[in-house]
Amino acid sequence: MTSISRVGVAARYSDLAILGDTAYFSGYVPETTVGGSVTDQTRDILEQIAQSLAEIGSDKTKLLHATIWLADIASFDEMNAVWDAWVVSGHAPTRACVEAKLADPGYALEIQVTAAL
């Protein structure tokens, strides 16, 4: 049986869990751009994701899946402009994107990813 390792373990959740060669991340929300534009919040989150991937020896070419929750689906094109520039051509993960009420009214989106190591 392959063991599960967890990073950033809190009472309610872990920042990520690794099973075998796959890393499952919790959702990312903006850190420095809360209340800012969708463009700025998307960049903030994608920078966090890239940093987390690097910390475990992975990178955005190894993304397997992403789920994106938008506070307002009307911001879909604005978010996609940043996403499309960030994703490596030929390495786009599977993806779902939906509108949802988020935990903080200052959040325009949340992104959760799964990646290979």
C-alpha positions as CSV (number, residue, x, y, z in Angstrom):
1,M,0.0,0.0,0.0
2,T,1.3,3.4,-0.9
3,S,1.4,5.8,2.0
4,I,-0.3,9.2,1.9
5,S,1.7,12.3,2.9
6,R,0.1,15.5,3.9
7,V,1.4,19.1,3.8
8,G,0.1,22.0,5.9
9,V,-2.2,19.9,8.0
10,A,-4.8,21.8,10.0
11,A,-7.8,20.7,12.0
12,R,-10.1,21.1,9.1
13,Y,-8.0,20.4,6.0
14,S,-4.5,19.9,4.6
15,D,-2.9,22.2,2.0
16,L,-2.2,19.2,-0.1
17,A,-2.1,15.4,0.0
18,I,0.3,13.2,-2.0
19,L,-0.5,9.7,-2.9
20,G,2.0,7.9,-5.1
21,D,3.0,10.3,-7.9
22,T,-0.1,12.5,-7.6
23,A,-0.6,15.6,-5.6
24,Y,-4.1,16.8,-4.6
25,F,-4.3,20.5,-3.6
26,S,-6.8,22.4,-1.6
27,G,-8.5,25.3,-3.2
28,Y,-6.4,28.5,-3.7
29,V,-7.9,31.9,-3.1
30,P,-6.2,35.3,-3.6
31,E,-3.7,36.3,-0.9
32,T,-2.7,39.8,-1.8
33,T,-5.5,40.9,-4.2
34,V,-8.7,40.2,-2.2
35,G,-11.3,42.6,-3.5
36,G,-9.2,43.3,-6.6
37,S,-10.0,42.6,-10.3
38,V,-10.6,39.1,-11.6
39,T,-7.4,39.5,-13.6
40,D,-5.3,40.4,-10.6
41,Q,-6.8,37.7,-8.4
42,T,-6.3,35.1,-11.1
43,R,-2.6,36.0,-11.4
44,D,-2.3,35.9,-7.6
45,I,-3.7,32.4,-7.4
46,L,-1.8,31.0,-10.4
47,E,1.5,32.4,-8.9
48,Q,0.6,30.6,-5.7
49,I,-0.1,27.4,-7.6
50,A,3.2,27.6,-9.5
51,Q,5.1,28.1,-6.3
52,S,3.4,25.2,-4.6
53,L,4.1,22.9,-7.5
54,A,7.8,23.9,-7.5
55,E,8.0,23.2,-3.8
56,I,7.0,19.6,-4.4
57,G,9.2,19.1,-7.5
58,S,6.4,19.5,-10.0
59,D,5.4,22.3,-12.4
60,K,2.4,23.5,-14.4
61,T,3.2,21.1,-17.3
62,K,2.2,18.3,-14.9
63,L,-1.2,19.6,-14.0
64,L,-3.8,16.9,-14.4
65,H,-7.0,18.7,-13.5
66,A,-8.3,22.1,-12.3
67,T,-11.6,23.2,-10.9
68,I,-12.4,26.9,-11.0
69,W,-15.2,28.5,-9.0
70,L,-16.1,32.0,-10.2
71,A,-18.2,34.4,-8.0
72,D,-19.7,35.7,-11.2
73,I,-19.7,33.7,-14.4
74,A,-19.7,37.0,-16.3
75,S,-15.9,37.1,-15.4
76,F,-15.3,33.9,-17.3
77,D,-13.5,35.6,-20.3
78,E,-11.4,37.8,-18.0
79,M,-10.2,34.9,-16.0
80,N,-9.6,32.8,-19.1
81,A,-7.4,35.6,-20.6
82,V,-5.0,35.1,-17.6
83,W,-5.4,31.3,-17.5
84,D,-4.7,30.9,-21.3
85,A,-1.5,32.9,-21.0
86,W,-0.3,30.9,-18.0
87,V,-1.1,27.3,-19.1
88,V,1.7,25.8,-21.2
89,S,0.6,25.0,-24.7
90,G,0.0,21.3,-25.2
91,H,-0.2,20.7,-21.4
92,A,-3.6,22.1,-20.5
93,P,-5.2,20.0,-17.7
94,T,-8.8,18.8,-17.7
95,R,-10.9,21.5,-16.3
96,A,-14.3,22.4,-14.9
97,C,-15.4,26.0,-14.3
98,V,-18.6,27.0,-12.5
99,E,-20.2,29.9,-10.8
100,A,-20.4,29.6,-7.0
101,K,-20.9,31.7,-3.9
102,L,-17.5,31.9,-2.3
103,A,-16.5,32.0,1.4
104,D,-15.4,35.7,1.3
105,P,-17.2,38.4,-0.8
106,G,-13.8,39.8,-1.8
107,Y,-12.9,36.6,-3.6
108,A,-13.6,36.6,-7.3
109,L,-12.5,33.0,-7.7
110,E,-11.0,29.9,-6.2
111,I,-8.9,27.3,-8.1
112,Q,-8.2,23.8,-7.0
113,V,-5.7,21.6,-8.9
114,T,-4.4,18.0,-9.1
115,A,-0.9,17.4,-10.4
116,A,1.6,14.6,-11.2
117,L,5.0,14.7,-9.5
